[in-house]
Amino acid sequence: MSPALYLGGFGFGLIAVCYGFARFAFGLFLPQIDAALSLSSTLSGLISGGSFLGYCVAILLSAYLTERAGPRFVALLASLVAALGMTGIAFAHSPVWLA
């Protein structure tokens, strides 16, 4: 397998995990999270909006870091941040921790 095809396949999988699982996991589980943490609709919306803002900042930062540190570093960093974020959601015991 060529290095470009390997990197492309890895990138595709990483995007699927980071964007699919990590980004939308909060929205998919929001009804259960609301019930467990007694979130108001306003607070849920603020946390969701903050998540989207973080995603937008991460896109800009990843473009900058890709030029400086290379795509492999950014791919590794993205996967670590996604795993950390999903772990944080899973163990959130208060709205502040969830945010």
N, CA, C and O atoms as CSV, one atom per row, in Angstrom:
chain,resi,resn,atom,element,x,y,z
A,1,MET,N,N,0.854,-1.169,0.000
A,1,MET,CA,C,0.000,0.000,0.000
A,1,MET,C,C,0.903,1.236,0.000
A,1,MET,O,O,1.877,1.303,0.750
A,2,SER,N,N,0.576,2.195,-0.833
A,2,SER,CA,C,1.386,3.408,-0.912
A,2,SER,C,C,1.193,4.261,0.335
A,2,SER,O,O,0.142,4.203,0.973
A,3,PRO,N,N,2.208,5.056,0.685
A,3,PRO,CA,C,2.084,5.914,1.874
A,3,PRO,C,C,0.906,6.892,1.781
A,3,PRO,O,O,0.245,7.172,2.780
A,4,ALA,N,N,0.653,7.404,0.580
A,4,ALA,CA,C,-0.460,8.351,0.420
A,4,ALA,C,C,-1.802,7.660,0.657
A,4,ALA,O,O,-2.685,8.221,1.305
A,5,LEU,N,N,-1.954,6.447,0.135
A,5,LEU,CA,C,-3.196,5.702,0.333
A,5,LEU,C,C,-3.369,5.315,1.797
A,5,LEU,O,O,-4.474,5.375,2.337
A,6,TYR,N,N,-2.279,4.921,2.431
A,6,TYR,CA,C,-2.320,4.575,3.849
A,6,TYR,C,C,-2.742,5.783,4.693
A,6,TYR,O,O,-3.616,5.672,5.553
A,7,LEU,N,N,-2.114,6.933,4.440
A,7,LEU,CA,C,-2.451,8.141,5.184
A,7,LEU,C,C,-3.889,8.576,4.900
A,7,LEU,O,O,-4.602,9.016,5.801
A,8,GLY,N,N,-4.304,8.449,3.645
A,8,GLY,CA,C,-5.686,8.791,3.295
A,8,GLY,C,C,-6.694,7.900,3.992
A,8,GLY,O,O,-7.719,8.378,4.477
A,9,GLY,N,N,-6.408,6.600,4.047
A,9,GLY,CA,C,-7.305,5.666,4.739
A,9,GLY,C,C,-7.357,5.932,6.230
A,9,GLY,O,O,-8.423,5.903,6.845
A,10,PHE,N,N,-6.184,6.194,6.807
A,10,PHE,CA,C,-6.119,6.519,8.229
A,10,PHE,C,C,-6.873,7.818,8.510
A,10,PHE,O,O,-7.617,7.913,9.486
A,11,GLY,N,N,-6.675,8.819,7.648
A,11,GLY,CA,C,-7.368,10.106,7.810
A,11,GLY,C,C,-8.877,9.957,7.713
A,11,GLY,O,O,-9.617,10.569,8.483
A,12,PHE,N,N,-9.335,9.142,6.763
A,12,PHE,CA,C,-10.771,8.905,6.616
A,12,PHE,C,C,-11.348,8.281,7.880
A,12,PHE,O,O,-12.391,8.707,8.375
A,13,GLY,N,N,-10.654,7.263,8.397
A,13,GLY,CA,C,-11.120,6.618,9.626
A,13,GLY,C,C,-11.098,7.554,10.814
A,13,GLY,O,O,-12.003,7.532,11.648
A,14,LEU,N,N,-10.066,8.377,10.892
A,14,LEU,CA,C,-9.953,9.330,11.991
A,14,LEU,C,C,-11.077,10.363,11.941
A,14,LEU,O,O,-11.658,10.709,12.969
A,15,ILE,N,N,-11.376,10.847,10.746
A,15,ILE,CA,C,-12.475,11.806,10.600
A,15,ILE,C,C,-13.796,11.151,10.987
A,15,ILE,O,O,-14.624,11.771,11.655
A,16,ALA,N,N,-13.996,9.915,10.575
A,16,ALA,CA,C,-15.229,9.214,10.926
A,16,ALA,C,C,-15.389,9.084,12.436
A,16,ALA,O,O,-16.480,9.279,12.970
A,17,VAL,N,N,-14.296,8.754,13.120
A,17,VAL,CA,C,-14.357,8.599,14.571
A,17,VAL,C,C,-14.501,9.950,15.261
A,17,VAL,O,O,-15.391,10.132,16.092
A,18,CYS,N,N,-13.624,10.904,14.918
A,18,CYS,CA,C,-13.639,12.197,15.599
A,18,CYS,C,C,-14.911,12.987,15.299
A,18,CYS,O,O,-15.521,13.556,16.205
A,19,TYR,N,N,-15.301,13.021,14.049
A,19,TYR,CA,C,-16.475,13.814,13.693
A,19,TYR,C,C,-17.747,13.052,14.004
A,19,TYR,O,O,-18.701,13.622,14.533
A,20,GLY,N,N,-17.769,11.778,13.683
A,20,GLY,CA,C,-18.981,10.992,13.903
A,20,GLY,C,C,-19.226,10.668,15.357
A,20,GLY,O,O,-20.225,11.097,15.934
A,21,PHE,N,N,-18.322,9.915,15.954
A,21,PHE,CA,C,-18.531,9.473,17.329
A,21,PHE,C,C,-18.334,10.594,18.335
A,21,PHE,O,O,-19.206,10.855,19.164
A,22,ALA,N,N,-17.204,11.245,18.262
A,22,ALA,CA,C,-16.864,12.238,19.273
A,22,ALA,C,C,-17.733,13.483,19.166
A,22,ALA,O,O,-18.197,14.000,20.182
A,23,ARG,N,N,-17.957,13.963,17.968
A,23,ARG,CA,C,-18.691,15.217,17.791
A,23,ARG,C,C,-20.177,15.053,18.060
A,23,ARG,O,O,-20.787,15.901,18.710
A,24,PHE,N,N,-20.762,13.974,17.568
A,24,PHE,CA,C,-22.209,13.814,17.692
A,24,PHE,C,C,-22.647,12.942,18.851
A,24,PHE,O,O,-23.847,12.779,19.076
A,25,ALA,N,N,-21.707,12.376,19.594
A,25,ALA,CA,C,-22.077,11.533,20.734
A,25,ALA,C,C,-22.881,12.313,21.760
A,25,ALA,O,O,-23.837,11.794,22.335
A,26,PHE,N,N,-22.495,13.552,21.986
A,26,PHE,CA,C,-23.222,14.358,22.962
A,26,PHE,C,C,-24.679,14.527,22.547
A,26,PHE,O,O,-25.578,14.350,23.369
A,27,GLY,N,N,-24.919,14.861,21.302
A,27,GLY,CA,C,-26.291,15.054,20.824
A,27,GLY,C,C,-27.118,13.784,20.857
A,27,GLY,O,O,-28.309,13.821,21.168
A,28,LEU,N,N,-26.492,12.664,20.539
A,28,LEU,CA,C,-27.214,11.399,20.545
A,28,LEU,C,C,-27.630,10.978,21.949
A,28,LEU,O,O,-28.699,10.401,22.145
A,29,PHE,N,N,-26.789,11.267,22.903
A,29,PHE,CA,C,-27.068,10.853,24.283
A,29,PHE,C,C,-27.638,11.985,25.144
A,29,PHE,O,O,-27.787,11.829,26.356
A,30,LEU,N,N,-27.954,13.116,24.524
A,30,LEU,CA,C,-28.440,14.261,25.297
A,30,LEU,C,C,-29.684,13.949,26.128
A,30,LEU,O,O,-29.747,14.387,27.277
A,31,PRO,N,N,-30.680,13.217,25.615
A,31,PRO,CA,C,-31.836,12.915,26.482
A,31,PRO,C,C,-31.438,12.159,27.760
A,31,PRO,O,O,-31.942,12.464,28.841
A,32,GLN,N,N,-30.548,11.189,27.638
A,32,GLN,CA,C,-30.110,10.447,28.816
A,32,GLN,C,C,-29.246,11.316,29.727
A,32,GLN,O,O,-29.339,11.219,30.951
A,33,ILE,N,N,-28.407,12.162,29.134
A,33,ILE,CA,C,-27.570,13.060,29.929
A,33,ILE,C,C,-28.445,14.068,30.667
A,33,ILE,O,O,-28.211,14.349,31.843
A,34,ASP,N,N,-29.457,14.615,29.982
A,34,ASP,CA,C,-30.388,15.552,30.627
A,34,ASP,C,C,-31.060,14.918,31.836
A,34,ASP,O,O,-31.182,15.540,32.891
A,35,ALA,N,N,-31.493,13.678,31.670
A,35,ALA,CA,C,-32.168,12.990,32.773
A,35,ALA,C,C,-31.212,12.731,33.929
A,35,ALA,O,O,-31.588,12.889,35.091
A,36,ALA,N,N,-29.988,12.337,33.628
A,36,ALA,CA,C,-29.032,11.997,34.682
A,36,ALA,C,C,-28.526,13.234,35.420
A,36,ALA,O,O,-28.309,13.178,36.631
A,37,LEU,N,N,-28.335,14.345,34.717
A,37,LEU,CA,C,-27.752,15.538,35.329
A,37,LEU,C,C,-28.768,16.652,35.576
A,37,LEU,O,O,-28.401,17.723,36.059
A,38,SER,N,N,-30.021,16.416,35.254
A,38,SER,CA,C,-31.093,17.407,35.425
A,38,SER,C,C,-30.744,18.741,34.762
A,38,SER,O,O,-30.803,19.795,35.396
A,39,LEU,N,N,-30.381,18.680,33.477
A,39,LEU,CA,C,-30.033,19.886,32.727
A,39,LEU,C,C,-31.289,20.559,32.193
A,39,LEU,O,O,-32.229,19.890,31.764
A,40,SER,N,N,-31.298,21.869,32.223
A,40,SER,CA,C,-32.382,22.606,31.574
A,40,SER,C,C,-32.094,22.656,30.079
A,40,SER,O,O,-30.970,22.394,29.649
A,41,SER,N,N,-33.101,22.990,29.294
A,41,SER,CA,C,-32.889,23.090,27.849
A,41,SER,C,C,-31.921,24.224,27.522
A,41,SER,O,O,-31.161,24.126,26.558
A,42,THR,N,N,-31.939,25.296,28.310
A,42,THR,CA,C,-31.002,26.407,28.097
A,42,THR,C,C,-29.572,25.960,28.346
A,42,THR,O,O,-28.685,26.251,27.543
A,43,LEU,N,N,-29.336,25.262,29.440
A,43,LEU,CA,C,-27.994,24.788,29.760
A,43,LEU,C,C,-27.520,23.759,28.736
A,43,LEU,O,O,-26.354,23.773,28.343
A,44,SER,N,N,-28.406,22.872,28.302
A,44,SER,CA,C,-28.053,21.904,27.257
A,44,SER,C,C,-27.648,22.617,25.977
A,44,SER,O,O,-26.679,22.234,25.322
A,45,GLY,N,N,-28.396,23.655,25.624
A,45,GLY,CA,C,-28.070,24.429,24.430
A,45,GLY,C,C,-26.743,25.162,24.552
A,45,GLY,O,O,-25.975,25.221,23.591
A,46,LEU,N,N,-26.468,25.717,25.722
A,46,LEU,CA,C,-25.187,26.399,25.939
A,46,LEU,C,C,-24.006,25.424,25.850
A,46,LEU,O,O,-22.977,25.745,25.256
A,47,ILE,N,N,-24.157,24.251,26.434
A,47,ILE,CA,C,-23.092,23.250,26.366
A,47,ILE,C,C,-22.904,22.779,24.925
A,47,ILE,O,O,-21.773,22.617,24.467
A,48,SER,N,N,-23.999,22.562,24.218
A,48,SER,CA,C,-23.910,22.152,22.806
A,48,SER,C,C,-23.254,23.239,21.967
A,48,SER,O,O,-22.419,22.949,21.111
A,49,GLY,N,N,-23.631,24.487,22.212
A,49,GLY,CA,C,-23.022,25.605,21.487
A,49,GLY,C,C,-21.536,25.734,21.780
A,49,GLY,O,O,-20.739,26.024,20.887
A,50,GLY,N,N,-21.169,25.516,23.042
A,50,GLY,CA,C,-19.755,25.547,23.408
A,50,GLY,C,C,-18.979,24.431,22.729
A,50,GLY,O,O,-17.832,24.619,22.326
A,51,SER,N,N,-19.602,23.277,22.604
A,51,SER,CA,C,-18.985,22.155,21.903
A,51,SER,C,C,-18.746,22.504,20.438
A,51,SER,O,O,-17.687,22.204,19.888
A,52,PHE,N,N,-19.723,23.132,19.816
A,52,PHE,CA,C,-19.577,23.521,18.413
A,52,PHE,C,C,-18.506,24.601,18.257
A,52,PHE,O,O,-17.732,24.574,17.300
A,53,LEU,N,N,-18.461,25.536,19.181
A,53,LEU,CA,C,-17.420,26.568,19.139
A,53,LEU,C,C,-16.033,25.920,19.259
A,53,LEU,O,O,-15.104,26.289,18.540
A,54,GLY,N,N,-15.907,24.971,20.157
A,54,GLY,CA,C,-14.639,24.247,20.293
A,54,GLY,C,C,-14.272,23.517,19.016
A,54,GLY,O,O,-13.102,23.472,18.635
A,55,TYR,N,N,-15.265,22.946,18.355
A,55,TYR,CA,C,-15.025,22.259,17.085
A,55,TYR,C,C,-14.516,23.246,16.033
A,55,TYR,O,O,-13.584,22.932,15.293
A,56,CYS,N,N,-15.114,24.426,15.960
A,56,CYS,CA,C,-14.688,25.445,14.989
A,56,CYS,C,C,-13.262,25.912,15.272
A,56,CYS,O,O,-12.472,26.086,14.344
A,57,VAL,N,N,-12.935,26.114,16.528
A,57,VAL,CA,C,-11.575,26.516,16.906
A,57,VAL,C,C,-10.590,25.399,16.557
A,57,VAL,O,O,-9.485,25.667,16.085
A,58,ALA,N,N,-10.994,24.146,16.789
A,58,ALA,CA,C,-10.117,23.012,16.482
A,58,ALA,C,C,-9.832,22.919,14.985
A,58,ALA,O,O,-8.723,22.550,14.596
A,59,ILE,N,N,-10.801,23.243,14.144
A,59,ILE,CA,C,-10.565,23.228,12.696
A,59,ILE,C,C,-9.486,24.245,12.332
A,59,ILE,O,O,-8.562,23.932,11.581
A,60,LEU,N,N,-9.602,25.452,12.858
A,60,LEU,CA,C,-8.599,26.478,12.569
A,60,LEU,C,C,-7.228,26.089,13.120
A,60,LEU,O,O,-6.209,26.252,12.449
A,61,LEU,N,N,-7.216,25.580,14.335
A,61,LEU,CA,C,-5.965,25.176,14.955
A,61,LEU,C,C,-5.320,24.008,14.208
A,61,LEU,O,O,-4.098,23.961,14.064
A,62,SER,N,N,-6.132,23.075,13.736
A,62,SER,CA,C,-5.567,21.923,13.020
A,62,SER,C,C,-4.936,22.353,11.698
A,62,SER,O,O,-3.917,21.793,11.295
A,63,ALA,N,N,-5.520,23.332,11.021
A,63,ALA,CA,C,-4.911,23.834,9.785
A,63,ALA,C,C,-3.552,24.462,10.083
A,63,ALA,O,O,-2.588,24.242,9.349
A,64,TYR,N,N,-3.478,25.227,11.139
A,64,TYR,CA,C,-2.221,25.858,11.543
A,64,TYR,C,C,-1.180,24.803,11.935
A,64,TYR,O,O,-0.034,24.850,11.490
A,65,LEU,N,N,-1.600,23.851,12.776
A,65,LEU,CA,C,-0.671,22.832,13.259
A,65,LEU,C,C,-0.211,21.884,12.154
A,65,LEU,O,O,0.920,21.399,12.186
A,66,THR,N,N,-1.067,21.620,11.189
A,66,THR,CA,C,-0.675,20.746,10.084
A,66,THR,C,C,0.486,21.346,9.311
A,66,THR,O,O,1.404,20.634,8.906
A,67,GLU,N,N,0.445,22.648,9.109
A,67,GLU,CA,C,1.551,23.328,8.415
A,67,GLU,C,C,2.829,23.318,9.253
A,67,GLU,O,O,3.925,23.216,8.702
A,68,ARG,N,N,2.704,23.422,10.559
A,68,ARG,CA,C,3.870,23.527,11.433
A,68,ARG,C,C,4.431,22.167,11.858
A,68,ARG,O,O,5.644,21.956,11.838
A,69,ALA,N,N,3.541,21.247,12.241
A,69,ALA,CA,C,3.991,19.986,12.836
A,69,ALA,C,C,3.731,18.765,11.956
A,69,ALA,O,O,4.245,17.684,12.244
A,70,GLY,N,N,2.950,18.915,10.899
A,70,GLY,CA,C,2.673,17.803,9.999
A,70,GLY,C,C,1.349,17.118,10.279
A,70,GLY,O,O,0.808,17.217,11.380
A,71,PRO,N,N,0.828,16.418,9.270
A,71,PRO,CA,C,-0.498,15.802,9.401
A,71,PRO,C,C,-0.541,14.637,10.383
A,71,PRO,O,O,-1.573,14.400,11.010
A,72,ARG,N,N,0.539,13.922,10.523
A,72,ARG,CA,C,0.519,12.775,11.448
A,72,ARG,C,C,0.369,13.232,12.891
A,72,ARG,O,O,-0.371,12.626,13.665
A,73,PHE,N,N,1.064,14.287,13.249
A,73,PHE,CA,C,0.949,14.832,14.600
A,73,PHE,C,C,-0.481,15.301,14.868
A,73,PHE,O,O,-1.045,15.036,15.930
A,74,VAL,N,N,-1.052,15.997,13.895
A,74,VAL,CA,C,-2.419,16.515,14.062
A,74,VAL,C,C,-3.420,15.362,14.137
A,74,VAL,O,O,-4.372,15.424,14.915
A,75,ALA,N,N,-3.219,14.322,13.346
A,75,ALA,CA,C,-4.111,13.163,13.396
A,75,ALA,C,C,-4.043,12.478,14.757
A,75,ALA,O,O,-5.069,12.106,15.325
A,76,LEU,N,N,-2.842,12.318,15.267
A,76,LEU,CA,C,-2.677,11.709,16.590
A,76,LEU,C,C,-3.309,12.585,17.670
A,76,LEU,O,O,-4.010,12.084,18.549
A,77,LEU,N,N,-3.061,13.876,17.603
A,77,LEU,CA,C,-3.635,14.808,18.574
A,77,LEU,C,C,-5.165,14.795,18.516
A,77,LEU,O,O,-5.827,14.817,19.554
A,78,ALA,N,N,-5.722,14.759,17.307
A,78,ALA,CA,C,-7.185,14.727,17.153
A,78,ALA,C,C,-7.775,13.471,17.777
A,78,ALA,O,O,-8.804,13.534,18.450
A,79,SER,N,N,-7.131,12.335,17.558
A,79,SER,CA,C,-7.660,11.105,18.140
A,79,SER,C,C,-7.568,11.110,19.661
A,79,SER,O,O,-8.463,10.602,20.337
A,80,LEU,N,N,-6.503,11.675,20.203
A,80,LEU,CA,C,-6.372,11.760,21.664
A,80,LEU,C,C,-7.408,12.705,22.268
A,80,LEU,O,O,-8.001,12.406,23.305
A,81,VAL,N,N,-7.622,13.845,21.617
A,81,VAL,CA,C,-8.617,14.802,22.110
A,81,VAL,C,C,-10.013,14.198,22.031
A,81,VAL,O,O,-10.813,14.377,22.950
A,82,ALA,N,N,-10.318,13.487,20.949
A,82,ALA,CA,C,-11.631,12.844,20.818
A,82,ALA,C,C,-11.842,11.805,21.916
A,82,ALA,O,O,-12.912,11.748,22.523
A,83,ALA,N,N,-10.830,10.991,22.169
A,83,ALA,CA,C,-10.945,9.971,23.212
A,83,ALA,C,C,-11.100,10.609,24.585
A,83,ALA,O,O,-11.893,10.143,25.403
A,84,LEU,N,N,-10.354,11.661,24.834
A,84,LEU,CA,C,-10.466,12.365,26.111
A,84,LEU,C,C,-11.848,12.992,26.280
A,84,LEU,O,O,-12.436,12.932,27.359
A,85,GLY,N,N,-12.360,13.592,25.211
A,85,GLY,CA,C,-13.683,14.207,25.264
A,85,GLY,C,C,-14.788,13.203,25.521
A,85,GLY,O,O,-15.685,13.455,26.325
A,86,MET,N,N,-14.730,12.063,24.842
A,86,MET,CA,C,-15.746,11.035,25.062
A,86,MET,C,C,-15.646,10.457,26.466
A,86,MET,O,O,-16.663,10.134,27.079
A,87,THR,N,N,-14.433,10.325,26.977
A,87,THR,CA,C,-14.256,9.858,28.351
A,87,THR,C,C,-14.832,10.874,29.334
A,87,THR,O,O,-15.475,10.507,30.317
A,88,GLY,N,N,-14.595,12.145,29.059
A,88,GLY,CA,C,-15.154,13.200,29.906
A,88,GLY,C,C,-16.672,13.180,29.932
A,88,GLY,O,O,-17.278,13.356,30.989
A,89,ILE,N,N,-17.293,12.967,28.772
A,89,ILE,CA,C,-18.754,12.873,28.704
A,89,ILE,C,C,-19.235,11.665,29.502
A,89,ILE,O,O,-20.219,11.753,30.236
A,90,ALA,N,N,-18.544,10.546,29.359
A,90,ALA,CA,C,-18.967,9.316,30.034
A,90,ALA,C,C,-18.896,9.439,31.551
A,90,ALA,O,O,-19.725,8.870,32.261
A,91,PHE,N,N,-17.917,10.172,32.047
A,91,PHE,CA,C,-17.733,10.278,33.503
A,91,PHE,C,C,-18.255,11.576,34.094
A,91,PHE,O,O,-18.037,11.839,35.276
A,92,ALA,N,N,-18.933,12.391,33.308
A,92,ALA,CA,C,-19.427,13.679,33.806
A,92,ALA,C,C,-20.446,13.444,34.926
A,92,ALA,O,O,-21.398,12.680,34.770
A,93,HIS,N,N,-20.225,14.108,36.038
A,93,HIS,CA,C,-21.125,13.977,37.172
A,93,HIS,C,C,-21.806,15.305,37.509
A,93,HIS,O,O,-22.603,15.388,38.444
A,94,SER,N,N,-21.482,16.335,36.735
A,94,SER,CA,C,-22.116,17.642,36.927
A,94,SER,C,C,-22.108,18.387,35.586
A,94,SER,O,O,-21.318,18.066,34.698
A,95,PRO,N,N,-22.979,19.368,35.447
A,95,PRO,CA,C,-22.998,20.154,34.205
A,95,PRO,C,C,-21.665,20.861,33.919
A,95,PRO,O,O,-21.286,21.020,32.759
A,96,VAL,N,N,-20.973,21.274,34.950
A,96,VAL,CA,C,-19.682,21.962,34.757
A,96,VAL,C,C,-18.672,20.985,34.159
A,96,VAL,O,O,-17.955,21.335,33.222
A,97,TRP,N,N,-18.609,19.768,34.691
A,97,TRP,CA,C,-17.683,18.759,34.166
A,97,TRP,C,C,-18.066,18.398,32.721
A,97,TRP,O,O,-17.192,18.211,31.875
A,98,LEU,N,N,-19.358,18.304,32.448
A,98,LEU,CA,C,-19.831,17.993,31.094
A,98,LEU,C,C,-19.420,19.077,30.115
A,98,LEU,O,O,-18.989,18.780,29.001
A,99,ALA,N,N,-19.550,20.318,30.518
A,99,ALA,CA,C,-19.181,21.444,29.629
A,99,ALA,C,C,-17.700,21.435,29.366
A,99,ALA,O,O,-17.196,22.296,28.645
